[in-house]
Amino acid sequence: MNYLEPQGFLGTGASLFADLTLLAYILLIVPGMIAGFLFARMGKHRPQHKWTMITITVVNWLLIIFLMIVAYRFDVVGNIGSQPANPRYLMPTIHAVFGLPAQLLATYVIYRMLREDTLVARGKKRGESKEQLRKYWFLNAKPIMRLTLTLWLITSLLGVFNYLIRYEVLPIGGAGQGVPVATPEVTPETAPAATPDATPAAEQESPIPAATEAAEDEPAVTPEATP
C-alpha cells in the first residue's frame, strides 16, 4: 500500500503520513480547535472563528478520506470481526465512533455559518433592520459547537493512543500482529533426570558359573584301567 511509504521519522515504524498526521493534530489541529473556541467566547465570530472552523474541518476531512479510511480498510475491516478485543483493531473503531459524529457536526456548523452569512447579506441589501436580520442567525449554535469541540478533543486523544498502540509504542498485549508463543527454559529443576548409558552387550562380562570355576580348579580325573 502506498500510504505505508515512505517510512516516518519518529522511529516507531510508522509511515511518513502517519507521523505527520500525529504531529499535525498535536501541534496544529488541537490548538486550532481551542483557538476557535476562544474566538467564539470573545465574540470574534467573523472572521476569526469562522475561518478557524472552516480550516480545521477541511483539513480533518482530507486526513479522514486519504489516510484514516484507507488505513482502516487495509488493516481493521478484515480483522475486527475475528479479534474484537485486540487493541490494534478496537482502538481505531472507537476512534471512528467518536470522530465521525464530531466531523459531521463540525460540517453542519460550517454550513449554518455560511448560510447565515449569505442570508444576512441578502437581507442587508433589501434594507432589513437588525431585528429583521435576527431570524437568519444560527441561534442554537453554542450547545452544538460545545458538543463538537468535546467530541473533537476526545477523538484527537483517541487518535494519539491509536498511534501509540498500533506501532507498539505502548506495550499493550495483543496489539501486535503476532505474538510468539513463549517456551519455558530448561532449568536444572525442570530438566529430566539423566539416565546412565546402556553398556553394549558385547562389552558386558557374563558371570562364570560356580561349577565351571570349581572344575577348573580341580585336577582332571583319569579313569582307572579295568583288569
Order of alpha helices (4+ residues) and beta strands (2+ residues): alpha-alpha-alpha-alpha-alpha-alpha-alpha
